Structures are given as C-alpha cells and as structure tokens.
Amino acid sequence: MAWLIAALALVSREPAILVVLGVVVVSGIVAEATAHVAHERLDLRVSLSESHVVAGEELDCVVEIDNAKPLPLTWCDVRIPLPEGVELAETGPGEARGRLSASFGIRGNERVRVRFRLIAAQRGAYAIGAARIRTGDWLGFFSDERDAGELAVLIAYPKPVRALMRDVPALRPLAERATRRGLLTDPTRFAGVRDYRAGDTRKDLHWKATARLGRLQTRVFEPSTSGDVVFLVNVASHQSYWIQADPEAVETTISAASTLIGQAAEDGRRFGLVTNGIDAVTRERPRAQLGRGPARLRRALEVLARLSPYAAGTPERIFLREQSRLAYGATLVCVTPSLTAGLARALARLRRGRHRVLVVTALPLGDEVGAFCDAHHVETQQLVSGARRVAV
C-alpha cells in the first residue's frame, strides 16, 4: 500500500498524496518500533491469598503486570489457563470458568493489578501462573504473543466427610479401651524395674533387683498397645491395582482418611501415614512419618492432596512390606475403597503382630470377607450404609 501511494505521489506530484505518504511511512515506522519493544521489561506475577485450602474453599488470585519501561502500551491481553480442579468462582455471560483473562492499556513505568476469585473444586496440587501475554504496536498493526509469569503453587486438601462418618468408631474407642485397661503390656518386652506398688502381682517381682537394692522391685514391660495410630490408605479400587475402576470410591476413601487424621491430631495422638498411592507431581510413593503437631498434620494432608488416582502396587504387598516400620502396638486404621480377600488376610496378619486393626471401607463388605474379619478380630466400618462389625 505504501509503495502504491509513493508511486502515485511521484507521478502526480500532488501535495495531498505526499502528505498521506508521509503519514503512512511515519505510522509504519512507529508501529514497527513500538511492536519491537512491546514485550521488553514487561513482567507478570501471580500471587494467591492462600497457599493451602480445603477442596471447595475460595481464595483470591492477584495477577500483577509490571511495565518497567517508559514506553506505554495501548493494549495488552493476558490469558492464564487454570488447571483442572481450579476454576473461577463467578463468571459473566460467555466467560470461561477455566481461564483467567484481562485486557487493558498500561502506561510507562506502571503496574496493573487484576484480582480474581477462584475456587478449588477438587483436592490436588496445582501450579497457577503459566500466562500468555499478547500485545503489540500502538496502532494495532502488529502483535506478538509470548509466555510469561512465575508459577504459584496451591495445595487443596481433601474435603472432610464428617457427615458420612458419624458412626465410625475410628480412633477414640479403639485407643480409649486400651487406655482404660492401662495399656496391655507385653511380657516378652522387658523394659526395666521400679519400686513395688500396692496391687503389683507377685509374678512380676524382680527378686535379683530386690536383693541388690534391699527393697521390693517390680519388673516393667513395654506396652503391647499404644495411643499411636498409623493410617493405611489404599487407592486401588480393583484387584488389578493398575486399573482405576471406581474413582468416586477412591475420592471418598481419601476424604475419609483426611477426616480421621484430623481427629487424631485433635486428640493429640501421634499418627503416621502409609499408602500405596503415587504422588501426582513426583511420581513416587509418599509417606508421613509418625509424629504429632500441626507440621505433621500438614504433611499428612499434603500427601493425601497430592495422590494420583493410581496405585504403585497392591495394598496387601505394600502394607506388609511396611510392617517392620510400624510403631509397636500402634492402632492400624486401613481406609480403602473396598476390602478384598487378599487385603483382609494381610490385615489379619498385621493384627497378629500385636496391632489393633480397624478397616473403614467406602463400599459394602462381602459376607465371606466380613466373616473372615470377625474370626480374626479385625473391626470393620462401612461408610455407605454406616454398617458396623465389631470384632470381639
């Protein structure tokens, strides 16, 4: 177009055409120059009001665009796709829930902040901030789109399912029955001696220590049960563990585990977590060491939040492999979508290792598996109907 105007100007030598030619040439130079530097020193940052939320909670997301050069931008479009599981809390007509978008002009050396309200619809670990910025020259002749932004990480904890778990005996009855009995002791695990107290049985007297110290001494044994709780979380919903047959039951299982872990933390108990699930980010099988306090609770909930819906192996193989690491006498709470015969046999074996065992299932128990658990003193609880089987 510019060359055509130039040719006409040379042929006709009309002043008006020369003026138009000058305007076109200058506009082209300005457009090309401003388009060339439009993305220079243009930074984008994303910040979240909360780094950890519970699934279903809302949070603020602030997108900050900083134009650190003196040249203004007459237009700038920002698009940030949201990961699946996070979406806009409110949207206007025709607005997509899975994307943050904003269009504005920005002056030189100016910083613009745009606030969005998000909701973490599902549990998970999310990275937010992989933006695309589209801008160009002042006149809109040229445009360019580039990646920008630093990622902000959001952890969405599993949503509690307290309504489903009103009747779950969970931790308190199992541990309190042991506490009321003074914690059963294991006569094979000698811990030391102490001074005799009224009520000590004659068979527990330590005669050599009594003779040496000149006063009655009673043998002390380590407890065979304790208030410690280890959660065994199974994410396999099919006997072929690599097949995810029931994602809804798995999500219910993970939410139930988070609720029980919260109960353990409220009670001040030491708790740990073992799972056959895979971390969705690292692709490794995570675990939470035995401990108590807010830091341990946060770690356990993060493990559950980051679990992918696929298992690293069968629950019976992984849980039995962890047997030597389990705290002696701890209560084992197995939270599972369903209880297979193989998993029931593994839990019965753990029960024989001086552990109390409670199984919480998302799906109904089969009659044969239920009878097996009763025979091997494994207590079971079913979330769906609230049916309870107490082993005696």
N, C-alpha and C positions, 0 to 999 in steps of 0.2 A: 504493500500500500504506500509506504513512504517513497519507494523508488518511482512509483507511478506519479505521485504528486510532484516529485522532483523533476521528472521528465516534462510534465505539463508546465511547470514553472519556467523551465529553460526555453520551452517552445513559445509560450505565450508572453512571458515576461510580465505577467500580471502581479501587482503588489499583494493582492489578497491571497493569491495562491502561494506566494513566497511566505506570507505570514503563517498560513496553515502548515506549510512545510516546516517552518521553524518550530511551531508548536508541537508537531508530531515528532520531530527529531529530539527536541528537549524532553518531551514526555517519555519517549523511548529510553533516553539516557537515564532519566530519573527512575523510571520503572525498573530498568535492569540493575541500576546501582543499589536501590533500596531492597530489591529482591535478593541481591547477592549477600547483603549483610543482615537480612531479617532474622536469621536464626542465631547470629553471633551474640554471645553473652545473654542468652535467653535461657533461664533455668526454671525448672519445675520441681516442687517438693510436695509430698503428700504426708499429712500428719493425721493421726487418729486420736480421738478423745480418750479411748480405752484400748489397751493392747490385749486385754483378756476379758471376754464376756461369756455369758451363758447363752447357748443357742436360743434364739427367739428375742434376745435383747437388742435394743437400738443403740447406736453410737453416732457421733459426729465425725465427718471426714472433711478436712480442710485442704483444698488444692491451692497452692501458692505459686504464682508465676511472677518471676522477677526479671524485668527488662533492665539489665545493668549497663546499657549503652545510652548515649544521649539521643539517639535516633528513635522517634516514636513509631509505633506500628498501628496503622489504621484498622487492621482487623487481625484477629487471631482465633483459631478454633482449637479447642482442646478436647480430646476423646480419651477416656480411660475405661477399658473393658473391666468389668468386675468378674472375679472367679465364681464359678458355680457354687452356690451356697451362701453368697452375699449379694444383696440387691438393694435398690433404693427403697426407703420406707414409704415414700409418697411419690407419685408420678403424675404428670399432667397428661392431657389428651394426646395420644400418639407418641408419648415418651417411653422409651425402652427402660425396663427396670434393671437390666443387666449391664448398664453402661452409664458412666458419668460424662456429661458433655456440657460445654460452655463456650460461648462466642462473645468476644469483647474487643475493644481497642485499648491500647495501653500506651501511655506517654513515655518519653525517655526517662530513664532512671526512676521508674515507678514499679511498685509491687502491688499486684492484684491478688486478693484472696476470695475464693469461692467456697461456700460451705454447703455440704450435702448431708442429708440424714440417711444413714444406712441401717439395715437390719441383717443380723447374722441368722439366716433362716435355718442353717444346719450346722452341726458340730464340724470342726475341722481346723486346719492350719492354712491360712490364706495370706498371699502376698498381693498387696494392692499398690498400684502406682506405676504400672508399665504404660505410660502415656504416649499418645501420638499428637504432636503439635503441628498444625498446618497454618502457615502464614506466607506472606509474600510482599510484593511491592505495594506502594501506596494506592496505585490506581487499579489494582486487581488484575493486571495483565499476566503476571507470573505468580506461581505458587509452588511451594515445596512442603513436603511432609516428612517429619523426622521423629525418631524415638527420643524420649526424654523421661526424666523422673527417677527418683530413688524409691525403692520398694519399702513399704511399711508392712510389718507382719501383724496379723490378727489371729489370735487363738480363740476359738469358740468352744467352750466346754460343753459336754453333753447336757441336755436338758434333764433335770431330775424328774423322776416318775413316782413321786410320793403317793399319788392317788392310787396307783396300782399296787403299792407296797404297804398298805395299811396293816395287813395281816401277816406280813413277813416277819417271822421271829428274829431273823437277822442276827445281830451281834449280841444284844443285851441278854436275852435268855440263855444263850449258849455260854457266854462268859460269866454271867452272874450265877448260874448254877454251880460253876466251878468255884467261884469266889465264896459263895455261901458255905461250901464244903471246905473252905480254907485252902483250895488248890490241892488236888490229889498229888501225892508225892510218888516218886519212882524209887523203890528200894534198891535198884541196881545202880543208881547215880548218887554216890556218896559225896556230900559237899563239905562236911566238917563236923564240929561238935559245938555245943553250947551248954550253959548251966541248966541243970534239971529244973523243970517247971511242973507244978501240980497238974496232973492229968496226963503227963507223958507215960507211955506204955513201957512196961519192964523190958520188952524185947528190943526197944530202941536205945537202951542204956549202953554206953561205951565204957566197958569195965577197965580197959587199959588206961584210958584218959582219966577215968575216975581215980584209979590208984596213983597215977602220976601227979594229979593236981590236988588230991585229998578231998575232993567234993564231987558229988554226982554230976556226970556229964551225959548228955543225950546226943545221939547221932542226928545229923541234919542231912536231908536228902533234897536233891533238886526236884522242883515240881514237874509232874508229867503233863500238866495243863497250865496254860497261862492266859493272860488277857490279850496277848498278841493276836493279830488277825492277818492272814495272808489271803489275798483275793486271787483266785484263778479264773481268768476271763477268757472264754472260748469264743472265737468269732467264726468258727466253721459251722455252717448250717446243713452240711451234707456229709455223709460218711467219706466221700471223696473230697478231702478238705479243700482242694483247689477249685471246686465248684461252689459258687455262691447261689444257693437255692432259695434263700428267704432273707433278702436284705432288711425287710422290716423287722423280723425277729432279731437280727443281729443288732440293729439300732436300739431296739428295746433292751437287749442284753447290756449294751454299753451304757445306756442311760441308767439302768438298774444298778450296775456296778458303781457308777459315779455317785448315786444316791447312798449306797451302802458305805462307800469310802467316806462320804461326808458325815455319816453317822459315827463312824469310827473316830474321825477327827474330833467331832463334838464331844465324844466320850473321853477324849484324852488318851486313847489307846495307841499303841504302836501298830502300824499297819504297813503292809508291803503289797506289791502287785506283780503277778506273773501272767503273761498272756502268750497265746500262740499267734497273735496278730502281727502285722507288719506296719511299721511307721510309713505313712504315705509320702514323707519327704525323703528320709534317709534310706528307705527300703530295707531296714534292719528290724530285728525283733527287739522291742524295748522292754524295760522292766523298771520298777521302782523299788529301791532297797527299803528294808524295814526301818521305820522311824516314826516320829510324831512331830506335830507342829505345822504351822502354815506353809513352810517351804516344802515339806514332804507332801502335803495335800496338793499344793500347786503342781508339783512334779507328777503325781499320780493322775491328776485330772488332765494334764497336758498329754500324758501318754495315751489316755483314752480318747482325747480330742483328735489326736493325730493318727489314730489307727485307720488303716485302709480296710475295705470290706473283705480282704482276702487273708488267708491263714498261711503261716510258714510251715505248718505240719499238723498232724493230728493232735488233738488236745491230750489224749492219754500218753502219747510218746513224750511230748514236751513237758507235761506236768510231772511225770515220773522221773524224767531226766533232771528236774529241778529238786527232787526230793531231798538230796543231801544238803541243799542250801536253805531249806525251810527251817524256820526257827523251831527249836524243840518244844513240843507241847502247844504250839500255836493252833488256833482255830482256823480251819481252811474253809473259805466260802467260795464255792465254784459257781460262777454265773455263766450260764450257757443258753443258747437258743433252744436246744433240746438235749435230752440225756440219752445217749446211745448205750448199748450193752458194753461196748469197749471202754467208754469213759466211766461207766458205773463200776466196772471191775477195777479200773485204775484208782478210783476214789476209795473203794473198799480196801485196796492195798495201802493207800495213804492212811486210812483210818486205823489199820493195824499197826502203823508206825507211830502210835500214841498221839494222834491228832483227832480233834473233834472235826467233823465234816458236815457242812450244810451245803445243799445244792439248790440254787434258785434257777428255775427254767422259765423261758418265755412261752414255750409250747407245752401241751399236756404230756404227762408221762404215760408210757405203755404199761400195761398191767404186769408183764413179766419183769420189766426193769424196776417198777415200783416195789414189787415183792422182793426182788434181789436187794434193793436198798434197805428195806425193812429188816431182812435177815442179817445184813451186815452192819446194822446200826448207823446207817447214813441217813440223816434227816433231809427231807426234800420239801421244796416250796414251789408252787406253780403260780406264775404271775397272772395268767389269763383269767382263770376262774377263781384264784385265791385258794385252791385246794391245798391242804397241808397234810403231810405224812410225817409223823414224829416217830423216829426210831427209838426203841427202848432197850 
